[in-house]
């Protein structure tokens, strides 16, 4: 989205400064933290926005993968329902955003804090949808929730705008450095939430 000041960004050895912005963006699909929709259009048009010639079959396939197809069918107008009339939850809107990325069928998928604003149950459902979304694609995941990146081939830990360590999850845990510290904190917070729910269930 921005020109870099120095160095280069390459995709398959190709400097992106030497390709057109149109061709670059055609090959990238994005799922942002807060999905943006054309609210005066139907759910179908919102999902196929990045690929206007997508068929209903392709759209349904993407929605099944994103685990939102059944919810759409529950709406009175189905895929023809206007976004303003759908009254979907934040998690459901996020799954529609995932379906839109899948329909576009780009080589690169960028997930920008795609689950950070969601509750644990909704995040779990979306994580399952993202497993389908990542198949056959290069996926870049930007996240604070470490559960989102645990299964990535390479994890880059940033500090003060720089990469301070990188490697697979197990490699970084064995290093006992910043990622390991963050993971330990993440596991501790999950245990605390489980204990909190257990205590509430006793009353």
N, CA, C and O of each residue as an XYZ file, in Angstrom:
812
protein
N       0.824     -1.215      0.000
C       0.000      0.000      0.000
C       0.863      1.273      0.000
O       0.396      2.345     -0.385
N       2.127      1.143      0.436
C       2.998      2.315      0.514
C       4.332      2.013     -0.168
O       4.804      0.876     -0.145
N       4.931      3.031     -0.770
C       6.265      2.879     -1.344
C       7.289      2.831     -0.215
O       7.193      3.590      0.749
N       8.272      1.932     -0.337
C       9.283      1.801      0.707
C      10.410      2.795      0.488
O      10.662      3.226     -0.637
N      11.097      3.160      1.586
C      12.165      4.156      1.503
C      13.467      3.534      1.023
O      14.242      4.187      0.324
N      13.718      2.282      1.389
C      14.945      1.616      0.963
C      14.720      0.105      0.944
O      13.744     -0.399      1.500
N      15.646     -0.610      0.291
C      15.495     -2.047      0.169
C      14.485     -2.400     -0.911
O      14.177     -1.577     -1.773
N      13.969     -3.625     -0.866
C      12.995     -4.052     -1.860
C      12.068     -5.102     -1.279
O      12.414     -5.790     -0.319
N      10.894     -5.218     -1.866
C       9.945     -6.279     -1.537
C       9.786     -7.110     -2.791
O       9.429     -6.594     -3.850
N      10.053     -8.402     -2.668
C       9.995     -9.283     -3.831
C       8.996    -10.406     -3.622
O       8.869    -10.948     -2.525
N       8.296    -10.744     -4.677
C       7.382    -11.888     -4.685
C       7.869    -12.837     -5.772
O       7.885    -12.484     -6.951
N       8.263    -14.038     -5.373
C       8.852    -15.008     -6.315
C      10.018    -14.396     -7.087
O      10.180    -14.634     -8.284
N      10.831    -13.598     -6.378
C      11.998    -12.989     -7.004
C      11.706    -11.761     -7.834
O      12.622    -11.179     -8.415
N      10.446    -11.351     -7.904
C      10.060    -10.200     -8.725
C       9.881     -8.970     -7.830
O       9.048     -8.976     -6.924
N      10.656     -7.930     -8.083
C      10.544     -6.684     -7.327
C       9.190     -6.054     -7.628
O       8.864     -5.801     -8.788
N       8.402     -5.801     -6.585
C       7.048     -5.277     -6.812
C       7.061     -3.852     -7.349
O       6.044     -3.367     -7.844
N       8.218     -3.171     -7.256
C       8.314     -1.832     -7.835
C       8.301     -1.885     -9.360
O       8.073     -0.872    -10.021
N       8.550     -3.082     -9.917
C       8.644     -3.217    -11.372
C       7.370     -3.786    -11.994
O       7.347     -4.101    -13.184
N       6.325     -3.918    -11.204
C       5.040     -4.384    -11.741
C       3.997     -3.298    -11.500
O       4.204     -2.407    -10.676
N       2.895     -3.369    -12.206
C       1.854     -2.359    -12.023
C       1.104     -2.618    -10.725
O       1.016     -3.758    -10.268
N       0.569     -1.564    -10.137
C      -0.195     -1.714     -8.916
C      -1.426     -2.583     -9.150
O      -1.842     -3.343     -8.275
N      -1.997     -2.460    -10.336
C      -3.192     -3.250    -10.649
C      -2.881     -4.743    -10.613
O      -3.630     -5.519    -10.019
N      -1.776     -5.148    -11.248
C      -1.432     -6.578    -11.270
C      -1.042     -7.068     -9.888
O      -1.331     -8.210     -9.531
N      -0.382     -6.210     -9.100
C      -0.004     -6.586     -7.736
C      -1.245     -6.825     -6.879
O      -1.338     -7.825     -6.167
N      -2.192     -5.898     -6.957
C      -3.385     -6.004     -6.115
C      -4.332     -7.101     -6.585
O      -5.117     -7.629     -5.797
N      -4.260     -7.441     -7.854
C      -5.061     -8.560     -8.347
C      -4.640     -9.876     -7.703
O      -5.434    -10.809     -7.593
N      -3.389     -9.936     -7.283
C      -2.843    -11.175     -6.729
C      -2.845    -11.207     -5.204
O      -2.267    -12.109     -4.598
N      -3.492    -10.223     -4.587
C      -3.544    -10.167     -3.123
C      -4.995    -10.018     -2.663
O      -5.737     -9.180     -3.175
N      -5.380    -10.832     -1.703
C      -6.692    -10.699     -1.061
C      -6.456    -10.373      0.407
O      -5.551    -10.925      1.032
N      -7.271     -9.475      0.957
C      -7.061     -8.995      2.322
C      -8.302     -9.256      3.181
O      -9.434     -9.028      2.756
N      -8.053     -9.744      4.407
C      -9.105     -9.818      5.425
C      -8.681     -8.871      6.544
O      -7.803     -9.215      7.337
N      -9.286     -7.686      6.625
C      -8.869     -6.707      7.630
C      -9.505     -6.976      8.996
O     -10.404     -7.806      9.130
N      -9.018     -6.261      9.991
C      -9.560     -6.405     11.347
C     -11.026     -5.986     11.388
O     -11.850     -6.638     12.028
N     -11.341     -4.896     10.701
C     -12.715     -4.422     10.619
C     -13.141     -4.459      9.162
O     -12.727     -3.601      8.383
N     -13.966     -5.442      8.768
C     -14.365     -5.589      7.362
C     -15.100     -4.357      6.835
O     -15.876     -3.730      7.556
N     -14.848     -4.021      5.578
C     -15.521     -2.913      4.906
C     -16.477     -3.498      3.873
O     -16.093     -4.356      3.078
N     -17.733     -3.030      3.889
C     -18.731     -3.573      2.975
C     -19.440     -2.461      2.221
O     -19.497     -1.316      2.669
N     -19.989     -2.833      1.044
C     -20.830     -1.919      0.272
C     -22.246     -2.112      0.780
O     -23.002     -2.908      0.222
N     -22.608     -1.406      1.816
C     -23.800     -1.758      2.576
C     -25.107     -1.582      1.820
O     -26.125     -2.134      2.237
N     -25.117     -0.837      0.730
C     -26.359     -0.677     -0.024
C     -26.506     -1.754     -1.093
O     -27.419     -1.700     -1.917
N     -25.602     -2.734     -1.074
C     -25.648     -3.825     -2.037
C     -25.976     -5.135     -1.321
O     -25.977     -5.203     -0.092
N     -26.248     -6.154     -2.099
C     -26.594     -7.455     -1.532
C     -25.364     -8.153     -0.958
O     -24.230     -7.767     -1.243
N     -25.598     -9.179     -0.150
C     -24.500     -9.984      0.386
C     -23.689    -10.569     -0.762
O     -22.460    -10.595     -0.708
N     -24.380    -11.040     -1.809
C     -23.689    -11.618     -2.960
C     -22.733    -10.609     -3.584
O     -21.584    -10.947     -3.866
N     -23.189     -9.367     -3.806
C     -22.339     -8.348     -4.420
C     -21.175     -7.971     -3.507
O     -20.083     -7.664     -3.985
N     -21.407     -7.993     -2.193
C     -20.335     -7.683     -1.261
C     -19.265     -8.765     -1.274
O     -18.076     -8.462     -1.170
N     -19.671    -10.012     -1.400
C     -18.710    -11.112     -1.398
C     -17.916    -11.156     -2.704
O     -16.725    -11.470     -2.696
N     -18.572    -10.841     -3.827
C     -17.910    -10.933     -5.139
C     -17.313     -9.607     -5.588
O     -16.971     -9.448     -6.760
N     -17.184     -8.657     -4.673
C     -16.685     -7.324     -5.015
C     -15.317     -7.384     -5.701
O     -15.071     -6.653     -6.660
N     -14.424     -8.260     -5.209
C     -13.082     -8.353     -5.787
C     -13.018     -9.203     -7.038
O     -11.989     -9.249     -7.711
N     -14.124     -9.884     -7.356
C     -14.188    -10.725     -8.560
C     -15.618    -10.696     -9.077
O     -16.375    -11.641     -8.857
N     -15.995     -9.621     -9.761
C     -17.388     -9.401    -10.177
C     -17.979    -10.508    -11.047
O     -19.198    -10.673    -11.095
N     -17.125    -11.264    -11.735
C     -17.639    -12.317    -12.619
C     -17.766    -13.669    -11.913
O     -18.007    -14.685    -12.565
N     -17.608    -13.689    -10.603
C     -17.710    -14.948     -9.866
C     -19.133    -15.503     -9.960
O     -20.104    -14.750     -9.889
N     -19.247    -16.798    -10.117
C     -20.554    -17.443    -10.217
C     -21.141    -17.684     -8.827
O     -20.438    -17.588     -7.821
N     -22.416    -17.993     -8.784
C     -23.049    -18.327     -7.518
C     -22.428    -19.596     -6.939
O     -22.275    -19.721     -5.724
N     -22.070    -20.534     -7.814
C     -21.433    -21.776     -7.347
C     -20.117    -21.483     -6.638
O     -19.846    -22.033     -5.570
N     -19.292    -20.609     -7.239
C     -18.024    -20.230     -6.613
C     -18.266    -19.516     -5.287
O     -17.539    -19.730     -4.317
N     -19.284    -18.672     -5.253
C     -19.590    -17.905     -4.050
C     -20.039    -18.818     -2.917
O     -19.605    -18.659     -1.776
N     -20.895    -19.759     -3.229
C     -21.371    -20.702     -2.210
C     -20.224    -21.561     -1.694
O     -20.142    -21.841     -0.498
N     -19.337    -21.979     -2.596
C     -18.180    -22.782     -2.193
C     -17.314    -22.010     -1.205
O     -16.861    -22.563     -0.203
N     -17.086    -20.728     -1.492
C     -16.278    -19.898     -0.593
C     -16.977    -19.703      0.744
O     -16.337    -19.721      1.795
N     -18.287    -19.517      0.703
C     -19.045    -19.301      1.943
C     -19.101    -20.565      2.793
O     -19.102    -20.491      4.022
N     -19.146    -21.708      2.148
C     -19.085    -22.963      2.902
C     -17.739    -23.080      3.617
O     -17.679    -23.455      4.788
N     -16.663    -22.754      2.901
C     -15.326    -22.816      3.490
C     -15.186    -21.828      4.648
O     -14.505    -22.106      5.635
N     -15.836    -20.677      4.515
C     -15.781    -19.651      5.558
C     -16.828    -19.879      6.649
O     -16.928    -19.091      7.589
N     -17.598    -20.942      6.527
C     -18.610    -21.325      7.511
C     -19.651    -20.218      7.729
O     -20.010    -19.899      8.863
N     -20.121    -19.646      6.628
C     -21.157    -18.622      6.708
C     -22.343    -18.944      5.802
O     -23.359    -18.251      5.864
N     -22.242    -19.970      4.966
C     -23.294    -20.307      4.002
C     -24.638    -20.581      4.689
O     -25.661    -20.034      4.278
N     -24.647    -21.416      5.722
C     -25.902    -21.758      6.395
C     -26.563    -20.537      7.006
O     -27.788    -20.410      6.981
N     -25.758    -19.636      7.555
C     -26.315    -18.416      8.170
C     -26.955    -17.535      7.105
O     -28.010    -16.947      7.344
N     -26.335    -17.436      5.941
C     -26.898    -16.622      4.860
C     -28.237    -17.193      4.406
O     -29.176    -16.444      4.139
N     -28.325    -18.518      4.318
C     -29.570    -19.150      3.885
C     -30.705    -18.920      4.873
O     -31.876    -19.005      4.503
N     -30.369    -18.629      6.125
C     -31.390    -18.365      7.143
C     -32.036    -16.991      6.963
O     -33.116    -16.738      7.497
N     -31.379    -16.104      6.216
C     -31.918    -14.774      5.963
C     -33.055    -14.858      4.950
O     -33.031    -15.703      4.055
N     -34.033    -13.998      5.086
C     -35.212    -14.053      4.216
C     -34.845    -13.954      2.743
O     -35.438    -14.639      1.910
N     -33.885    -13.119      2.419
C     -33.497    -12.950      1.016
C     -32.284    -13.768      0.614
O     -31.821    -13.660     -0.522
N     -31.758    -14.583      1.517
C     -30.571    -15.365      1.202
C     -29.431    -14.482      0.745
O     -29.136    -13.466      1.375
N     -28.796    -14.857     -0.333
C     -27.655    -14.091     -0.849
C     -28.076    -12.742     -1.440
O     -27.228    -11.882     -1.677
N     -29.371    -12.549     -1.677
C     -29.857    -11.272     -2.206
C     -30.180    -10.267     -1.099
O     -30.564     -9.133     -1.386
N     -30.029    -10.674      0.157
C     -30.316     -9.781      1.281
C     -29.342     -8.605      1.278
O     -28.137     -8.792      1.110
N     -29.868     -7.392      1.465
C     -28.999     -6.220      1.573
C     -28.225     -6.281      2.879
O     -28.747     -6.739      3.896
N     -26.975     -5.818      2.852
C     -26.153     -5.847      4.053
C     -26.806     -5.098      5.201
O     -26.693     -5.509      6.356
N     -27.491     -3.999      4.893
C     -28.139     -3.209      5.942
C     -29.305     -3.948      6.585
O     -29.697     -3.620      7.705
N     -29.863     -4.930      5.902
C     -31.006     -5.684      6.432
C     -30.601     -7.007      7.072
O     -31.429     -7.672      7.695
N     -29.350     -7.388      6.925
C     -28.930     -8.729      7.349
C     -28.789     -8.860      8.864
O     -29.052     -9.924      9.424
N     -28.372     -7.770      9.534
C     -28.193     -7.778     10.986
C     -27.286     -8.925     11.432
O     -27.665     -9.755     12.258
N     -26.107     -8.948     10.875
C     -25.140     -9.999     11.183
C     -24.228     -9.575     12.334
O     -23.975     -8.386     12.530
N     -23.743    -10.547     13.085
C     -22.823    -10.268     14.186
C     -21.441     -9.942     13.624
O     -21.184    -10.128     12.435
N     -20.554     -9.453     14.496
C     -19.201     -9.126     14.057
C     -18.490    -10.368     13.528
O     -17.781    -10.302     12.524
N     -18.678    -11.491     14.200
C     -18.060    -12.725     13.739
C     -18.583    -13.168     12.392
O     -17.822    -13.663     11.561
N     -19.882    -12.995     12.164
C     -20.477    -13.364     10.879
C     -19.986    -12.444      9.766
O     -19.731    -12.892      8.648
N     -19.855    -11.158     10.075
C     -19.313    -10.218      9.090
C     -17.872    -10.583      8.737
O     -17.453    -10.465      7.585
N     -17.126    -11.028      9.743
C     -15.746    -11.405      9.489
C     -15.673    -12.647      8.602
O     -14.779    -12.760      7.763
N     -16.608    -13.578      8.785
C     -16.626    -14.766      7.947
C     -17.005    -14.411      6.510
O     -16.526    -15.046      5.571
N     -17.860    -13.406      6.333
C     -18.185    -12.936      4.983
C     -16.941    -12.308      4.343
O     -16.706    -12.469      3.145
N     -16.153    -11.597      5.142
C     -14.915    -11.010      4.635
C     -13.944    -12.111      4.193
O     -13.246    -11.961      3.191
N     -13.905    -13.206      4.938
C     -13.062    -14.345      4.565
C     -13.572    -14.961      3.263
O     -12.785    -15.306      2.381
N     -14.894    -15.096      3.150
C     -15.482    -15.640      1.922
C     -15.128    -14.757      0.731
O     -14.836    -15.267     -0.351
N     -15.149    -13.455      0.915
C     -14.788    -12.527     -0.174
C     -13.345    -12.744     -0.606
O     -13.041    -12.701     -1.798
N     -12.452    -12.978      0.354
C     -11.052    -13.237      0.017
C     -10.910    -14.560     -0.726
O     -10.104    -14.676     -1.648
N     -11.700    -15.563     -0.320
C     -11.634    -16.864     -0.974
C     -12.172    -16.795     -2.400
O     -11.603    -17.407     -3.304
N     -13.256    -16.062     -2.610
C     -13.825    -15.924     -3.950
C     -12.822    -15.267     -4.892
O     -12.721    -15.642     -6.060
N     -12.094    -14.300     -4.386
C     -11.109    -13.617     -5.229
C     -10.028    -14.581     -5.706
O      -9.458    -14.404     -6.782
N      -9.750    -15.612     -4.887
C      -8.838    -16.693     -5.284
C      -7.460    -16.155     -5.676
O      -6.906    -16.540     -6.705
N      -6.919    -15.273     -4.855
C      -5.596    -14.700     -5.127
C      -4.493    -15.618     -4.625
O      -4.724    -16.497     -3.795
N      -3.284    -15.396     -5.146
C      -2.135    -16.208     -4.748
C      -1.659    -15.855     -3.344
O      -1.074    -16.692     -2.656
N      -1.908    -14.614     -2.916
C      -1.431    -14.153     -1.615
C      -2.627    -13.717     -0.770
O      -3.488    -12.966     -1.230
N      -2.664    -14.196      0.460
C      -3.738    -13.840      1.392
C      -3.119    -13.096      2.564
O      -2.207    -13.599      3.220
N      -3.619    -11.896      2.822
C      -3.124    -11.065      3.919
C      -4.199    -10.965      4.996
O      -5.278    -10.424      4.758
N      -3.897    -11.488      6.175
C      -4.827    -11.447      7.308
C      -4.309    -10.413      8.298
O      -3.311    -10.642      8.980
N      -4.988     -9.281      8.374
C      -4.543     -8.170      9.214
C      -5.373     -8.125     10.493
O      -6.447     -7.525     10.523
N      -4.867     -8.766     11.549
C      -5.579     -8.823     12.835
C      -7.020     -9.294     12.625
O      -7.961     -8.696     13.146
N      -7.176    -10.363     11.863
C      -8.518    -10.802     11.453
C      -9.377    -11.313     12.595
O     -10.594    -11.416     12.434
N      -8.788    -11.642     13.752
C      -9.595    -12.183     14.859
C      -9.429    -11.411     16.166
O      -9.958    -11.835     17.194
N      -8.711    -10.296     16.155
C      -8.343     -9.631     17.409
C      -9.533     -9.065     18.178
O      -9.482     -8.978     19.405
N     -10.605     -8.677     17.483
C     -11.731     -8.029     18.152
C     -12.851     -9.009     18.497
O     -13.942     -8.586     18.880
N     -12.597    -10.302     18.367
C     -13.653    -11.294     18.524
C     -13.517    -12.063     19.829
O     -12.424    -12.182     20.382
N     -14.649    -12.589     20.317
C     -14.604    -13.418     21.516
C     -13.993    -14.774     21.171
O     -13.824    -15.111     19.999
N     -13.662    -15.553     22.215
C     -12.929    -16.804     22.024
C     -13.683    -17.804     21.152
O     -13.081    -18.450     20.294
N     -14.996    -17.939     21.360
C     -15.777    -18.907     20.585
C     -15.826    -18.521     19.112
O     -15.659    -19.366     18.232
N     -16.059    -17.223     18.850
C     -16.103    -16.752     17.462
C     -14.740    -16.891     16.811
O     -14.640    -17.267     15.643
N     -13.679    -16.586     17.570
C     -12.322    -16.720     17.031
C     -12.064    -18.167     16.628
O     -11.461    -18.422     15.586
N     -12.514    -19.113     17.441
C     -12.307    -20.528     17.141
C     -12.982    -20.902     15.823
O     -12.398    -21.615     15.007
N     -14.211    -20.423     15.613
C     -14.931    -20.723     14.376
C     -14.224    -20.118     13.164
O     -14.129    -20.741     12.106
N     -13.731    -18.889     13.341
C     -13.050    -18.224     12.235
C     -11.702    -18.882     11.951
O     -11.280    -18.972     10.798
N     -11.033    -19.340     13.003
C      -9.769    -20.040     12.793
C      -9.975    -21.268     11.919
O      -9.145    -21.564     11.060
N     -11.077    -21.987     12.132
C     -11.377    -23.143     11.298
C     -11.593    -22.716      9.855
O     -11.164    -23.403      8.928
N     -12.260    -21.577      9.665
C     -12.486    -21.075      8.308
C     -11.168    -20.682      7.641
O     -10.995    -20.868      6.436
N     -10.249    -20.143      8.426
C      -8.976    -19.691      7.865
C      -8.092    -20.849      7.425
O      -7.238    -20.679      6.555
N      -8.289    -22.030      8.017
C      -7.539    -23.206      7.580
C      -7.821    -23.470      6.103
O      -6.912    -23.763      5.326
N      -9.109    -23.360      5.728
C      -9.480    -23.529      4.320
C      -8.935    -22.390      3.469
O      -8.497    -22.603      2.339
N      -8.966    -21.185      4.019
C      -8.541    -20.012      3.257
C      -7.064    -20.069      2.902
O      -6.659    -19.552      1.860
N      -6.257    -20.686      3.745
C      -4.804    -20.671      3.538
C      -4.322    -21.737      2.562
O      -3.192    -21.652      2.081
N      -5.126    -22.715      2.262
C      -4.685    -23.829      1.424
C      -4.295    -23.346      0.020
O      -5.064    -22.652     -0.646
N      -3.094    -23.726     -0.414
C      -2.644    -23.398     -1.763
C      -2.248    -21.956     -1.957
O      -2.100    -21.505     -3.093
N      -2.067    -21.208     -0.855
C      -1.734    -19.787     -0.964
C      -0.566    -19.437     -0.047
O      -0.303    -20.120      0.943
N       0.117    -18.374     -0.395
C       1.056    -17.761      0.535
C       0.237    -16.850      1.439
O      -0.483    -15.972      0.962
N       0.350    -17.063      2.736
C      -0.472    -16.308      3.680
C       0.405    -15.503      4.625
O       1.309    -16.045      5.261
N       0.134    -14.208      4.711
C       0.808    -13.326      5.660
C      -0.188    -12.986      6.761
O      -1.261    -12.443      6.496
N       0.175    -13.310      7.995
C      -0.733    -13.110      9.122
C      -0.133    -12.075     10.067
O       0.972    -12.254     10.580
N      -0.870    -10.995     10.289
C      -0.469     -9.974     11.261
C      -1.366    -10.154     12.475
O      -2.588    -10.048     12.363
N      -0.774    -10.427     13.635
C      -1.618    -10.751     14.784
C      -0.895    -10.505     16.101
O       0.329    -10.609     16.192
N      -1.691    -10.175     17.125
C      -1.198    -10.135     18.502
C      -1.536    -11.443     19.222
O      -0.809    -11.869     20.120
N      -2.645    -12.076     18.824
C      -3.023    -13.348     19.425
C      -2.133    -14.451     18.846
O      -2.207    -14.762     17.657
N      -1.308    -15.027     19.687
C      -0.330    -15.989     19.190
C      -0.959    -17.270     18.674
O      -0.358    -17.968     17.858
N      -2.167    -17.592     19.139
C      -2.843    -18.789     18.630
C      -3.094    -18.679     17.134
O      -3.213    -19.692     16.444
N      -3.174    -17.445     16.629
C      -3.427    -17.217     15.217
C      -2.225    -17.595     14.354
O      -2.390    -17.997     13.202
N      -1.012    -17.468     14.908
C       0.201    -17.675     14.111
C       0.959    -18.945     14.474
O       1.973    -19.257     13.850
N       0.486    -19.675     15.464
C       1.231    -20.838     15.973
C       1.631    -21.808     14.868
O       2.750    -22.321     14.884
N       0.747    -22.073     13.908
C       1.004    -23.081     12.881
C       1.659    -22.522     11.620
O       1.772    -23.227     10.618
N       2.087    -21.270     11.663
C       2.750    -20.676     10.494
C       4.107    -21.336     10.258
O       4.756    -21.778     11.206
N       4.536    -21.403      9.000
C       5.853    -21.960      8.684
C       6.969    -21.119      9.295
O       7.942    -21.655      9.825
N       6.821    -19.805      9.219
C       7.805    -18.889      9.792
C       7.091    -17.783     10.554
O       6.178    -17.145     10.030
N       7.512    -17.561     11.787
C       6.948    -16.496     12.619
C       8.024    -15.423     12.787
O       9.151    -15.725     13.179
N       7.678    -14.185     12.493
C       8.584    -13.056     12.685
C       8.079    -12.225     13.861
O       6.945    -11.745     13.846
N       8.909    -12.057     14.865
C       8.538    -11.274     16.043
C       9.093     -9.864     15.868
O      10.291     -9.686     15.646
N       8.230     -8.873     15.967
C       8.639     -7.484     15.769
C       8.811     -6.760     17.096
O       8.047     -6.971     18.037
N       9.810     -5.916     17.156
C      10.033     -5.064     18.311
C      10.655     -3.757     17.862
O      11.681     -3.764     17.182
N      10.054     -2.639     18.229
C      10.545     -1.320     17.819
C      10.711     -1.215     16.308
O      11.667     -0.611     15.821
N       9.762     -1.813     15.560
C       9.764     -1.691     14.110
C      10.758     -2.591     13.400
O      10.972     -2.439     12.197
N      11.373     -3.529     14.118
C      12.343     -4.418     13.511
C      12.017     -5.872     13.833
O      11.354     -6.156     14.831
N      12.481     -6.792     12.990
C      12.355     -8.220     13.282
C      13.430     -8.586     14.297
O      14.622     -8.484     14.005
N      13.017     -9.012     15.488
C      13.987     -9.337     16.534
C      14.258    -10.839     16.627
O      15.270    -11.249     17.196
N      13.364    -11.660     16.073
C      13.616    -13.094     15.971
C      12.617    -13.707     15.010
O      11.530    -13.169     14.796
N      12.994    -14.838     14.432
C      12.084    -15.509     13.521
C      12.387    -17.002     13.485
O      13.512    -17.433     13.736
N      11.348    -17.787     13.163
C      11.470    -19.231     13.111
C      10.107    -19.861     13.302
O       9.110    -19.156     13.455
N      10.056    -21.175     13.294
C       8.799    -21.875     13.556
C       8.491    -21.825     15.042
O       9.366    -21.527     15.856
N       7.239    -22.118     15.396
C       6.785    -22.033     16.795
C       7.703    -22.816     17.737
O       8.194    -22.265     18.722
N       7.933    -24.080     17.443
C       8.742    -24.919     18.337
C      10.176    -24.412     18.457
O      10.771    -24.476     19.533
N      10.726    -23.914     17.364
C      12.092    -23.377     17.393
C      12.185    -22.182     18.335
O      13.116    -22.072     19.132
N      11.196    -21.286     18.228
C      11.214    -20.076     19.041
C      10.972    -20.388     20.512
O      11.534    -19.723     21.383
N      10.152    -21.382     20.798
C       9.912    -21.772     22.187
C      11.211    -22.281     22.817
O      11.502    -21.967     23.971
N      11.992    -23.065     22.069
C      13.242    -23.618     22.583
C      14.297    -22.537     22.814
O      15.195    -22.708     23.638
N      14.188    -21.428     22.088
C      15.152    -20.339     22.257
C      14.960    -19.612     23.584
O      15.866    -18.934     24.069
N      13.771    -19.760     24.166
C      13.468    -19.122     25.449
C      13.731    -17.613     25.389
O      14.368    -17.042     26.274
N      13.223    -16.986     24.325
C      13.424    -15.547     24.167
C      12.082    -14.819     24.169
O      11.161    -15.222     24.880
N      11.964    -13.754     23.382
C      10.778    -12.906     23.436
C       9.503    -13.663     23.068
O       8.489    -13.529     23.754
N       9.538    -14.451     22.004
C       8.350    -15.206     21.602
C       7.951    -16.194     22.687
O       6.769    -16.336     23.000
N       8.936    -16.876     23.258
C       8.650    -17.839     24.329
C       7.998    -17.136     25.518
O       7.081    -17.673     26.139
N       8.473    -15.944     25.826
C       7.884    -15.178     26.937
C       6.442    -14.804     26.625
O       5.566    -14.924     27.481
N       6.196    -14.355     25.405
C       4.845    -13.989     24.997
C       3.922    -15.211     24.998
O       2.766    -15.117     25.410
N       4.434    -16.357     24.535
C       3.631    -17.576     24.500
C       3.259    -18.034     25.911
O       2.131    -18.456     26.162
N       4.220    -17.944     26.822
C       3.964    -18.316     28.211
C       2.880    -17.427     28.810
O       2.015    -17.901     29.547
N       2.931    -16.160     28.494
C       1.918    -15.219     28.971
C       0.571    -15.542     28.350
O      -0.457    -15.463     29.023
N       0.565    -15.907     27.067
C      -0.665    -16.261     26.357
C      -1.315    -17.496     26.978
O      -2.526    -17.515     27.198
N      -0.516    -18.528     27.261
C      -1.029    -19.750     27.875
C      -1.570    -19.458     29.268
O      -2.605    -19.993     29.665
N      -0.865    -18.608     30.007
C      -1.318    -18.249     31.354
C      -2.651    -17.545     31.338
O      -3.498    -17.803     32.193
N      -2.859    -16.647     30.366
C      -4.126    -15.917     30.286
C      -5.263    -16.847     29.919
O      -6.384    -16.661     30.393
N      -5.000    -17.860     29.072
C      -6.029    -18.826     28.709
C      -6.434    -19.657     29.910
O      -7.619    -19.936     30.091
N      -5.462    -20.066     30.748
C      -5.768    -20.836     31.942
C      -6.601    -20.013     32.916
O      -7.521    -20.521     33.557
N      -6.256    -18.719     33.015
C      -6.999    -17.832     33.907
C      -8.449    -17.710     33.473
O      -9.354    -17.721     34.308
N      -8.681    -17.592     32.138
C     -10.051    -17.486     31.645
C     -10.835    -18.762     31.919
O     -12.012    -18.708     32.276
N     -10.176    -19.926     31.750
C     -10.862    -21.195     32.005
C     -11.232    -21.332     33.474
O     -12.328    -21.786     33.804
N     -10.306    -20.935     34.368
C     -10.583    -21.003     35.802
C     -11.716    -20.065     36.181
O     -12.558    -20.393     37.016
N     -11.726    -18.886     35.551
C     -12.777    -17.918     35.813
C     -14.136    -18.466     35.412
O     -15.109    -18.306     36.149
N     -14.219    -19.123     34.232
C     -15.481    -19.707     33.793
C     -15.905    -20.849     34.707
O     -17.091    -21.029     34.982
N     -14.911    -21.629     35.183
C     -15.220    -22.761     36.076
C     -15.810    -22.256     37.381
O     -16.761    -22.838     37.904
N     -15.248    -21.177     37.908
C     -15.758    -20.618     39.179
C     -17.181    -20.115     38.999
O     -18.032    -20.340     39.859
N     -17.449    -19.426     37.869
C     -18.789    -18.897     37.647
C     -19.801    -20.027     37.546
O     -20.945    -19.872     37.973
N     -19.394    -21.167     36.986
C     -20.328    -22.271     36.803
C     -20.716    -22.939     38.115
O     -21.692    -23.687     38.175
N     -19.932    -22.658     39.184
C     -20.230    -23.269     40.463
C     -21.330    -22.542     41.213
O     -21.895    -23.084     42.163
N     -21.642    -21.324     40.800
C     -22.655    -20.520     41.504
C     -24.031    -20.683     40.879
O     -24.997    -20.078     41.346
